Amino acid sequence: MEKNISIHDLKTFVENKTGKQILVKMIWNETEKLTLFIKPNMKINSFIWNEKEGYLFFDNKGKMVSSPIPCIIPENDLVEGKASFEGIRKGNILFQNKQLSKKDTAELKQQSRA
């Protein structure tokens, strides 16, 4: 059984789910690094972690980005350049700011085996 899924396979899955082209962006601050899958028109310059609301993202002008990020992968859930299924199961890897459903997780595991 696969424990990780390649970034490419995960990107393809997110593109199929959102119906939009996705870009991969690495972003970091003093405390952590994130890998983001974003839409081409999203301008994200920085982020902070809020205990109540989770990750908050800001554009170049310092305005908070209100639209959901298609996929957020914390650095702890990247293993040798692949996203861990454990991070998906625990809800650390977020899709549209939500945890992925069991059905979608099963579909993603099936896709990673193909």
C-alpha positions in Angstrom: 0.0 0.0 0.0 1.3 3.4 -0.9 2.1 5.8 1.9 2.7 8.8 -0.2 1.4 10.3 -3.5 3.5 12.3 -5.9 2.9 16.0 -6.2 2.1 15.6 -9.9 -0.7 13.0 -9.1 -2.1 15.1 -6.3 -2.1 18.2 -8.6 -3.9 16.2 -11.3 -6.5 15.1 -8.7 -7.0 18.7 -7.5 -7.4 20.0 -11.1 -10.0 17.3 -11.8 -11.9 18.2 -8.6 -11.8 22.0 -9.1 -12.1 21.9 -12.9 -9.4 24.5 -13.1 -5.7 24.7 -14.0 -3.5 24.7 -10.8 -0.1 26.1 -10.1 2.3 24.8 -7.4 3.8 27.4 -5.2 6.2 27.0 -2.3 5.8 29.7 0.4 7.4 30.1 3.8 7.7 32.4 6.8 9.9 32.3 9.9 8.3 29.2 11.4 7.1 26.9 8.5 7.0 26.1 4.8 3.9 25.3 2.8 3.3 23.9 -0.6 0.2 25.5 -2.2 -1.8 24.5 -5.2 -3.3 27.8 -6.4 -5.3 29.1 -9.3 -3.2 31.1 -11.7 -5.0 34.4 -10.8 -4.4 34.0 -7.0 -1.7 36.4 -5.7 -0.4 35.1 -2.4 2.6 36.7 -0.8 2.5 35.7 2.9 0.6 33.6 5.5 0.1 33.2 9.2 -1.3 30.5 11.4 -4.4 31.4 13.5 -5.5 28.9 16.2 -9.2 29.6 15.5 -9.2 30.0 11.7 -6.2 28.0 10.5 -4.0 29.4 7.8 -4.7 33.0 6.7 -3.2 34.1 3.4 -2.4 37.6 2.3 -1.7 39.2 -1.2 1.0 41.6 -2.2 -0.9 44.6 -0.7 -1.4 42.9 2.7 -5.1 42.2 2.0 -6.4 38.9 3.2 -7.2 36.3 0.4 -10.8 35.3 0.9 -11.2 32.6 -1.7 -10.3 29.1 -0.6 -6.9 27.7 -1.6 -7.4 24.5 -3.7 -4.7 22.5 -1.7 -2.4 23.3 1.3 0.4 20.9 2.2 2.4 21.6 5.3 6.1 20.8 5.2 5.7 18.0 7.8 3.4 16.1 5.4 5.9 16.2 2.5 8.1 13.0 2.5 10.8 12.9 -0.1 8.9 15.3 -2.4 5.6 13.4 -2.0 2.5 14.2 0.0 1.7 11.7 2.7 -1.6 9.9 2.9 -1.3 10.1 6.7 -1.4 13.9 6.4 -4.5 13.6 4.2 -6.2 11.2 6.7 -5.4 13.4 9.7 -6.7 16.5 7.9 -3.3 18.3 7.8 -3.5 18.5 4.0 -6.4 20.6 3.2 -8.5 20.8 0.0 -10.6 24.0 -0.5 -9.9 24.6 3.3 -11.6 21.4 4.3 -10.5 17.8 5.0 -10.8 15.4 2.1 -13.7 12.9 2.3 -13.1 9.2 2.7 -14.5 8.6 -0.8 -12.1 11.2 -2.3 -9.2 9.7 -0.3 -10.0 6.3 -1.7 -10.2 7.7 -5.2 -6.8 9.4 -4.7 -5.2 6.2 -3.5 -6.6 4.4 -6.5 -5.2 7.1 -8.8 -1.8 6.9 -7.2 -1.6 3.1 -8.0 -2.4 3.6 -11.6 
